[in-house]
Amino acid sequence: MLVEFTVGNFLSFKENKTFSLVGATSVKEHEKDSPDEDIYENIFYSPTGTKLLKSSVIYGANNSGKSNLIKALGFFRSFILRSYNEQKPDESIKGILPFLLSTETENKPSFFEAIFFIGNTRYRYGFEADKLKIHTEWLFSLENSQKEKRLFVRIEGEGIKSSVAEWKNKEFQNATRTNSLFLSALAQFNGEVSKKIQNWFKSEIRIINRIDDDNLENIGQLTIHKFLNENRFRKQLIRFFKTIKIGFDEVEITEDDRMSIIDNKDKFLESTLLNRFPKELVEELKEGLNAVRKVQDKMQSLEKNRAEQKNISIEFKHQKFNELGREVDNVVLGWALQSVGTQKLFQIFGIWVDTIEQGKILVIDELDSSLHTLITQELVKFFHTKANKSGQVIVALHDTNLLKKEIFRRDQIWFAEKNDKEGFTDLYSMVEYKDTFVRNDASFEKGYLEGKYGAIPYLGDVKRFINDFIYAQ
């Protein structure tokens, strides 16, 4: 479970800004003791009793920095997983880009830190780095006490100080490259704690920072896998789509081995050739086909992912009616005939359910693109049900229809706003505003669109622009 993430001097973030999933003590809505809460509960508790949020939404104008926060978390995760293996000696660190609109920060390192729980232990890990090297790195733990324990601190020019005996080995410390993380190096040598942390970032945090065809196809593999292998999930998916009346009643997914498809095509080709050409010529062509088969077999043996050897077919069964409006038959329509919104909903449904069931962390940029506002609302409300014990979702979006007190608490709503003059991103929660701005009966959406919380586009004199455009000579 994620407690908070801090980033500074990275992309549009000049100063250190902390995004927190800690529930505010002053906010009591959508909690266990609320009299109106029977199905939904927007919070859960960490092993140490910290109130944590199941979801958070980030609003802001275009280019305000919402996506940059997700990119920062994505870089942090990726560098922890790959810095030791993929970072070559004397190679610049890819992905580091400081805030460039200030002479104060352009030559300083970027800052990253996360606080998170693995089991009953709370960890605080972070580092400062520029394109050339790691400046500082630290790891602390907290377990059964109110005082953090320092596991190690790394400072450029001073070396690594650690309270863990096996990590004090000077030869090992000196072998850690200046452009890679000590944590990642420890994990490669099977350090118990470091390996545990690296595995947590790999398996527990899933980030979707681009909603495009390639990314959605990868995400959709989990939906397909769960549909084919989990009867309960199959029923859940079909029931959900029936409930929202999206247009079909049944879904069928089949998979065929690609090699058998190739073999069938080859036999068909051979019979076709025999009908058109002399047998001697066909025999020569068959030799060419056999050579191609050998290459294909060799390529198949190198495939690591069996899913890549499968041809997946997804079909949706729709009702067919006569002129009297009576159902007379069913029509099967393929994947390509479904709307973009239906395809996206199908693809993310698996990872959405899996995050809830497994208690993982899901981060999505532009969740609302191609989805109707009411469907997006139901997805979020689904995440808030009591069936979700510890799953967390963070989404950046523009759909203000979700800004309802019936769905979110004030501490779940975050804003990203660009500074007009200097161009850096400010990040803050609605709970930081005074109660006079956010009364219990206030409309979150209305207040946001009226500019009470900032983080909206500055449109200037658009009316004058339109007038000049119309009457331009």
N, C-alpha and C positions, 0 to 999 in steps of 0.2 A: 504494500500500500504506500502511496506517495503522500508525503506531508507537505512539502513545498519545494519549489525550484527557483533559483536565483540566477540571473544573468546580467552582465554589465559589459560595456564597451564591446558590443557585438552587433553588427548590422545597424539597426536604428536605435539600439539601446546604448545610451551614453553612460548613464549612472546605473549602479546596481539596482535592479528591480526584482522584487520577490512575488511570485505567484503562489498563493497559499490555498491548500485544501483543508485547512483547519476551520471548523465551524465556530462562529463567533458566540461567545457566552451570552451576549445580549439578545441573540435571535433564538426564538423558541418554536417558530413555525415548522410544521412537517417533521415533528419529532415524536418519539414513542409516547410521551405523556400528553400529547395534544389530543383533546377530546374528539376532534373531527378526523383523526387519522386512524383508518381501519385497514387500508390496503397499502397506502404510500407512507414511506419514511425516508426522508432525504439524507439522513446521516447514519453513521455507524461509529463504533468506538474502537480505537487501537488497543493493543494489549496493555498499554500503560494508562488507558482511560482517556486519551485525547479524542475529542469529538472531531470526526473527519467527514467530509462531504462526499456523497456518491457522484456528484456531477458539478461541473462549473461551465459557464458559457462566457465567451469573450466577444464583446461588441466593439465596433469602431468603424470609422470611415475607411474607404479604400486607401491603402498605403499608410495606414496608421501604425502598423507594427504587429497586428494580430498574428499574421503568418510568420513573422520573424521570431516570435516567442516559440512557436512550434518548431521552426527550423533550429533554434538554439537548443531545445530539448533533444531534437533529432541528432544534432552534431554531438552533443554531450554523450548520448547513448552510443552512437556509432564509434566515437573515438575511444571509449572505454572498451568496446569489443574488439577493435581492430588496430589500435595504435602500435602494439608491439609486433604483431605479425606482418602488417602491411606497410608500416612506416620504415623506409630504408634509411640507413645512416646518412646524415647530411642532407636529407630531403626535406623540403619545406612542408609544414603541416597544412594539408589541404582542408579547406572549409573555414579556416579562421579569417574573419574579416572584421576589423575593429570599426568603431564609429569614425567615419572619415570627414565629417563636417566640422571638426574641431581640431585645432593644433594641439590642444591639451591631451587628446586621447589617441590620435592617429598612430603614435609610436609606442603606446602602452599595451600591455597584455590584456586579453579578454578574460572575463571572470565567469566561472560556472560552479554551481554548488546545488546539491540535492539532499534533502532529508527524507528518509524512507524506512519502512519496516520490512525486515525479513524474519518471519516467525515472530518471536517475542523481543527481538533486538532492534533497536533504532540505530541507524547509521547516519552519519553526516559526512559526505564525501564531496570534494571539489578540487579544482585546480585553476591556475592562471597560466595562460599560454599565449604566445604570439606565433607568427608563421615559422619562426626558427627554433623555438625551444619552449620547454616547460619552465616557468619561473618559480611557481610554488605548487605544492600538492599536499593534500591532507586527508586523513581518515580518522573519524572518531566513532565510538560506539557508546550506547547507553542501555544498560540492562540491570533491572532490579535495584536501581539506585537513581538518585536525582543528580548525579555528577557524571559528566561525560568522561570516558576513558580514551586517552590518545593512543591510537594504534600506530600511526606514523605521521610525521610531518617532513616534507621535503622542501628545502629552500635552496635556490640556485647559489652555488658558491659555498654553501655550508653543509651540503650532503643531506643524508636521511637519518632522522632520529626516530627510533621505534621502541615500543615497549614489548614487542613480540620477539622472543629470542631468535627464532630462525630468520627473521627479517633484518637482524643486525649484522649479518655477514657482509663485510666490506667488499669482498671480491664480487659478490652478487650485486651489491648496490652500485658498484662502479661499472658493472656490465649493463646497467640500465641506461639506455641512450638518452641524450638530452632532449630529443624530439619525440619521445614516447613516454607513456605513463608508467610509474612504478607499480601501480595497481595491476595494470595489464601484464607487466612482466612477471609479477608474483603469480598471477593466474596461470601463466604458461608453465610454471614450475610447480603447479598443483598446490599452491598455497590455499589452505582450507577456506579462510575467510574471503580472500580475494576471488577465488573461484566461485564461491557462493554469490558474491556481489555481481560478478560478471554474468553468471547464469541468470540472475534475477533481472538484470537489464535486458538480457537477450530474450527471455521467455515471458516476462511479466508486463513489459511496456511495448505496446504496438502503436506505431505512429503512421497516420495516413496524411501526408502533407500535400498531396496532389490528388485531386479527383479527376483522373483521366482514364482512358480506356485500358492502358497497360496496367496501371496500379489497381483499378477495379477488378481486372481479370485475375490478378494475383490474390486479391482479397477474397474474391468469389470462390477460389479453390477450397477454402475452409467450409463455405456453405455446401459445396458439392460433396466434400468428404463427409461432413456430418450427415447430410441427407442420405448418402449411400450406406453409411455404417451405423447410424443411430436412429432406431425406429421412433424413439420419443421426439427427437428433433424433427424428423420428417413430419410427424403429426402436428408439431408446433408450427412449422412453417406453413403447411397447408391451411391450418386453422386460422393463422394470423391473416393470410391473404384473403381467405374467405370472409373473415370478420370485417376487413376494411373494404370489401366488395370492389376489388380492383379489376374484376372481369373474368377470372377463370376459377374453376372448381378443383382441379387436380393438376399436379406437376409430376412429370416422369423424367427421370435422369437415367440414361444408359451410357455405358462405356464399352468400347470395343478396342481390342488390341490392334495397334496400327500395323504390326507386321502381318497379321492375318488379312487385313484390308489390302496391303501391298500384294500378298500372295494371290488373292482373288483377282486383283486387277491384272496381275501378270498372266494368269490363266485365260482371262478374257481376251487379253491382247494377243496371246499365242493362237487362240482359236480364230480370231479375226484375221491374223496374218495368213494362216493356212488357207482361208477362204479366198485370199486375194493374190498370194504369191506362191511360187514353186517351193516344194518342201526343202530343197537344198538351201535356198536363201533363208528360209525360216530358221533352219538349224544354225546358220551363221548368226542370225539375229539373236537366237536363244543364248548363244555363247556370250553375247554382249549383255543380255539380261542377267545371266548367271554372275557375270563379273560385277554388275551393279548390286545384285543381291549380297555378294560377299562384302562389298563396301558397306552396305546397309547393316549387315549382321555385325560387322566390326564397330560401327557407330552405335548400334544398340547396346553392345556389351560395355561401352563406355558411359552409357547413360546412368546417372546416379539416382535420378528421381523417377520412380516408376510411373508417376502421374503423367510424365512427359511421353510415355509410351501408349497413352490411352487417348482415344478419340471420344470426346464427351458430347452427348446429344441431350439437350434440354428441351422438353416439349410441354406446352401448356394446353389443358383441355378446356375449351369454352363451350357453353351451351348454344344450341342452334334452335331457332324458333320458326314457326310457320306464320302465315299471314294473320292468324287469330291470336298470336302471342303465346302459343302453347309450345312447350319444349318438345322437339321431335327427334333431336339427335345431338351428338357432340362433335365438335370440330377441333382437331389438334393443330395448334399454331406453334411454329418454331420460335427460337430465341430471337432471331432477327426481326420478327414481326411484333415484338413487344416494344412498348415505349421506353425511352431512355430512363424515365423515372422508375418504371417497373424493374428494369434491368439493374439499376443502381440499388434499389431496395432489396432485391433478391441477393445481390452480391454482398451487401453489408450485413444482412440479417444474421448470417452465420457467426461473424466475428462479434456482433452485438450480443447475441445469446451466449456465446462462449465466454465473453468478458464477464457477464453476469454470473454464469455458472462456476467459472474458475476463479473469480475474485481478482481479475487482472486489471490493467490500466489501458484504456483506449484513448488516443488523441486523434482528433479529426479536424482538418481544416475545411471549411465550407461544407459542413454537413447538409445544409439546406438546399444546395444546388440541385435542381431537377426534381426535388421532392415538394409535394404540396405541404403547406404549412400545418394542416391538421394531421398529416401522417408524421411529420417531424415531431409534433407535440406528443403523439402517441408513443413514438420511439423513446422519447425522453421520459415520459411518465412510466413506461415499461421498465426503464432503468431504475426508477425510484420505488418500485414495488418491494415488499418485504422479502420476496424471493431472492433479491440481491443482498447478500450479506456483507460483501466488502469490495465489489467491483467499482471502478471509478472511470468516468468518462469526462474528457475535456474537449469542448468543441468551440471553434470560432465560426461565427455566422453573421448574417445580416437580417434575418427574418425577425422583425420586432414583435410579431404576433406571439412569440414564445415568452415575451417579457410579462408574465402574469404571476401574481402572487399565489395563484392556485397551483402553479407548477414549480416555481423556484422561491427560495429564501433570498433575502438581500445579500447574504454572504456568498451566494453561488453566482452572482452576476458581476462580471468584471468588464472594465473598459480600457481600451488602448487609445491614446490620443497623441497626435504629433504636436510638438511645440511649434507654433506658427513661425517664430523667428529663427530658431536654431535647428529645427528639424529632427529633434530626438523624441523618442517614444516615452510617454508616461504611462504607467500601468497602475490601476487602482480598482478597488471593489466598491460596490454600491453601499456596503455597510459603513464605509468611511464617511458618508454624508450624514449631516445632522438629521434628527427625527423630524424637524420642521420641513425638510425637503421630502422625506420618505415616511409619511404617515402610514398607519396600518391600512387605511382605506384608500391610499393613493394608487393610481394606475402607474405601474412601472413603465409601460410602453409610452403612455402619454407624456410622462415626465422626461423620458429619454428623448423623444422626438421634439419636445419643446426646448431641449438643450440644457435641462437642469443638471445633468451629469456630465456634460461635455461629450467628447468622442463622437461627434456627428460631423458630416461634411460641411465645410464652409463654402457655400454656393455663390457668394458675391452677388452682383447685380445681373442675374441670369435674364431677367425681363429685358434689360437694356441690350444684352447680347442678342436675344431673339429678335428684338425690334431692328437692330442694326443688320442682322442676317437677312431679314425679310426685305428690307428696303435698301440693301447694299446695291450700289450701282455697278 
